[in-house]
């Protein structure tokens, strides 16, 4: 059994003042590529991941789309759900 997983997460500090979007690509419990909106590009963690990160980073339209996920995905979903989510400190 092989597992290929793509995970996206948002981190909020002070409501929507500081928002971070992270997308992780995982194969068989090993993270091989990650996009971090604070960094602004893909980072590879394995030889295969580095090759994929280079390929993904060569597409300016994809990078711009991923960078705007902070507003489109994170902040958009926060507005409708923040009153139902517990506050963590």
C-alpha positions in Angstrom: 0.0 0.0 0.0 1.4 3.4 -1.0 0.1 6.6 0.5 0.3 9.9 -1.3 -1.0 12.8 0.8 -1.3 16.5 0.2 -2.0 18.6 3.4 -2.8 22.3 3.6 -3.0 24.2 6.8 -3.4 27.8 8.0 -1.9 29.4 11.1 -3.5 32.5 12.5 -1.8 34.9 14.9 -3.9 37.8 16.2 -7.0 36.9 14.1 -6.1 37.6 10.5 -3.2 40.1 11.1 -0.5 37.4 10.6 -1.6 34.4 8.5 0.6 31.6 7.3 -0.4 29.1 4.6 1.6 25.8 4.4 1.0 23.0 1.9 2.9 19.7 2.5 3.3 16.9 0.0 3.9 13.5 1.7 4.6 10.1 0.3 4.6 7.1 2.6 4.8 9.3 5.8 7.8 11.2 4.4 7.4 14.9 3.6 9.2 15.5 0.3 8.0 19.0 -0.7 6.5 21.9 1.2 5.2 25.3 0.2 5.3 28.0 2.9 3.7 31.4 2.2 6.3 33.1 4.5 9.1 31.7 2.3 7.1 32.2 -0.9 8.3 29.1 -2.8 8.5 25.3 -2.7 11.3 23.6 -0.6 12.4 20.0 -1.3 13.5 17.7 1.5 14.6 14.7 -0.4 16.4 14.3 -3.8 13.1 13.6 -5.5 11.5 16.5 -3.6 14.2 18.9 -4.6 13.7 18.0 -8.2 9.9 18.6 -7.9 10.4 21.8 -6.0 12.7 23.1 -8.8 10.0 22.2 -11.3 7.2 23.8 -9.3 9.2 26.9 -8.6 9.8 27.4 -12.3 6.1 28.2 -12.9 5.4 31.8 -11.9 1.7 31.5 -12.3 1.6 28.5 -9.9 3.7 30.4 -7.3 1.5 33.5 -7.5 -1.6 31.3 -7.0 -0.1 29.6 -4.0 1.0 32.9 -2.5 -2.6 34.2 -2.7 -3.9 31.2 -0.9 -3.4 33.2 2.3 -6.3 35.5 1.3 -8.4 33.1 -0.9 -8.2 30.0 1.4 -7.1 31.0 4.9 -8.7 34.4 5.5 -11.8 33.5 3.6 -12.5 30.4 5.7 -11.5 32.2 8.9 -14.2 34.8 8.5 -17.0 32.2 8.5 -15.7 29.8 11.1 -13.7 31.8 13.7 -16.6 32.1 16.1 -16.9 28.3 16.3 -13.2 27.5 16.7 -11.6 27.4 20.2 -8.9 30.0 20.9 -5.5 28.5 21.6 -2.8 30.3 23.4 
